[in-house]
Amino acid sequence: MKDIELSSIADVLANVIKTRRTIRRFKKDVKVPKEVIERILDIARWSPSGSNAQEWRFIAIMDERLLRAMKMFSPGWLGEAPAAIVACADKDWSYRVAGVLGRDKMYLIDVGIVVQTIALLAHAMGLGTNIIMSFSQEAISELLNVPHNWEIVVIIAIGYPDEEPKPPPRMSLSELVIWR
Ligand SMILES: Cc1cc2nc3c(=O)[nH]c(=O)nc-3n(C[C@H](O)[C@H](O)[C@H](O)COP(=O)(O)O)c2cc1C
C-alpha cells in the first residue's frame, strides 16, 4: 500500500478499500507464511453473518502440487499463486441455524462478506488477492476432499503482488443511488 497521510480510521479504511486491486500476478518464489494466513482468517471470522450463523468454512492451500492441480480445474484462475484460501459454506449448518433462507440465500451473502474482509486484510498486510468464481465445483471438491455438505463459494488466490493494475472504472454514485 502507498504511504498516504491519513488522519482518521475512516480515512485509513477508505484507503484500504479504494487501493485494493485484483492481483493476477504474484512474486514467484515468495511464500506466504502460514502465520499470515492464519492471522487473516482469525480476524476475518469477526465478520457479520445472518443469525450469526458463521457458516463459512475455509481450506487453506499452501502445497504447490495441489495449487497447480486446482488451477487446471479453474478457467478463471489466471497466473500462478503461492497460496489459496478456498471459501466454502457448510449448508447443513446454515440450514440448522437459519432454515431455508439460510441454506438457499444467506450463506452466499455471509461468505461474500467474509471474503471481502479477507481481501481487505490481505491488502492491508501487503498481500494481493484474486477472488475466483470460475472453477469446477465437482473437480475441486474431489481434489481437496471437501466435506459433502460444504459448497465451495470462491477460491481466493493469495500472494505478494508482482503488478500494480490500474483501477477498473467504477459507476458513478448517481447511477447507483436513488434518493427518496
Ligand atoms: C464474485 C467474484 C468473482 C470473480 N471471479 C473472477 C475470476 O473467476 N477470475 C478473475 O480473474 N477475476 C475474478 N474476479 C475479479 C473481478 O474481475 C474484479 O474484482 C473486478 O474486475 C474489479 O477489479 P478490482 O478487484 O481490481 O477492483 C471476481 C470477483 C468477484 C467479486
The ligand as a Gaussian input file, in Angstrom:
#p B3LYP/6-31G(d) Opt

LIG

0 1
 C      -17.590000     -12.892000      -7.087000
 C      -16.351000     -12.562000      -7.882000
 C      -15.904000     -13.458000      -8.834000
 C      -14.737000     -13.179000      -9.576000
 N      -14.260000     -14.141000     -10.407000
 C      -13.082000     -13.908000     -11.037000
 C      -12.481000     -14.943000     -11.829000
 O      -13.003000     -16.058000     -11.958000
 N      -11.294000     -14.669000     -12.440000
 C      -10.662000     -13.448000     -12.293000
 O       -9.581000     -13.270000     -12.855000
 N      -11.211000     -12.455000     -11.551000
 C      -12.391000     -12.651000     -10.913000
 N      -12.926000     -11.665000     -10.111000
 C      -12.254000     -10.344000     -10.008000
 C      -13.048000      -9.236000     -10.721000
 O      -12.848000      -9.350000     -12.122000
 C      -12.575000      -7.854000     -10.202000
 O      -12.895000      -7.761000      -8.825000
 C      -13.214000      -6.675000     -10.932000
 O      -12.812000      -6.626000     -12.289000
 C      -12.852000      -5.327000     -10.286000
 O      -11.451000      -5.156000     -10.229000
 P      -10.732000      -4.844000      -8.820000
 O      -10.985000      -6.041000      -7.941000
 O       -9.283000      -4.663000      -9.121000
 O      -11.348000      -3.615000      -8.235000
 C      -14.064000     -11.926000      -9.391000
 C      -14.534000     -11.035000      -8.426000
 C      -15.651000     -11.347000      -7.660000
 C      -16.106000     -10.367000      -6.594000

